[in-house]
Amino acid sequence: MLANPAAPTGNFHPREEVEQLINGLGSNWTVVLDEAYGLFAGSDFRELIRRYPQVASLRTFSKALGLAGVRLGFGLMHPELAEQLRKVIMPFSLSALQSAVGEEVIAAPEYLIARIADVRSERERLYARLQKIAGVEVFPSTTNFLLFRVTDAAIVHRALLDEKILVRRQDHLPALAGCLRVSVGTPEENDLFLQILSAVLNPEAANHG
Ligand SMILES: *Cc1c(COP(=O)(O)O)cnc(C)c1O
């Protein structure tokens, strides 16, 4: 299982690397590419599915389409692999309502494309602004969130929460000491987040305007 782009780091493995992994493992291994954030990265590995029958790609309506509540996703894979999978998934796993929503969304990609462009430009703005805040180490991202490191994740998380801003702590994960993850919001939400984060980390500067 390889989430690419990855969560919660937001980093991306280019196609050559993924292909190296597939070849290195050999055809006895099923490789599942989780492309939940693929639309934000502008990446699409379906071409590998055509070339490698042991590779599957998973997609979700939860992220770029903002339809997590619909609980809808799909997989792309060789028909033989799909046949094996069908033996273990629940019968009637998808409702008629879910299918109807999926069909509507696929028929209207304009909405999808506009939304992704907005998230990507706000992500780059947020990244640039976070880089300028003393006490923040921000990591580049190809997704709709940014991972960043502060000295004390617990204190910063609490202080943001007190201002009704919810970020996710990631500091329990290996190699992510001090890390928090923020989702890219609207420009106004992002500005508020930046303002409060700056004030929490650099109270002196904030007090003096
Ligand atoms: C959100 C997410 C998914 C899919 O979530 P569902 O809402 O269950 O479709 C899959 N993989 C990763 C890495 C995700 O972040």
PDBQT file of the ligand as one rigid body, heavy atoms in Angstrom, charges set to zero:
ROOT
HETATM    1  C1  LIG A 301      -9.047  10.487   2.872  1.00  0.00    +0.000 C 
HETATM    2  C2  LIG A 301      -8.148   9.411   2.461  1.00  0.00    +0.000 A 
HETATM    3  C3  LIG A 301      -8.631   8.253   1.838  1.00  0.00    +0.000 A 
HETATM    4  C4  LIG A 301     -10.062   7.979   1.521  1.00  0.00    +0.000 C 
HETATM    5  O1  LIG A 301     -10.952   8.231   2.523  1.00  0.00    +0.000 OA
HETATM    6  P1  LIG A 301     -12.507   7.898   2.358  1.00  0.00    +0.000 P 
HETATM    7  O2  LIG A 301     -13.192   9.097   2.873  1.00  0.00    +0.000 OA
HETATM    8  O3  LIG A 301     -12.719   6.691   3.187  1.00  0.00    +0.000 OA
HETATM    9  O4  LIG A 301     -12.773   7.650   0.905  1.00  0.00    +0.000 OA
HETATM   10  C5  LIG A 301      -7.712   7.292   1.467  1.00  0.00    +0.000 A 
HETATM   11  N1  LIG A 301      -6.398   7.454   1.701  1.00  0.00    +0.000 NA
HETATM   12  C6  LIG A 301      -5.895   8.552   2.266  1.00  0.00    +0.000 A 
HETATM   13  C7  LIG A 301      -4.401   8.666   2.453  1.00  0.00    +0.000 C 
HETATM   14  C8  LIG A 301      -6.741   9.565   2.683  1.00  0.00    +0.000 A 
HETATM   15  O5  LIG A 301      -6.239  10.655   3.268  1.00  0.00    +0.000 OA
ENDROOT
TORSDOF 0
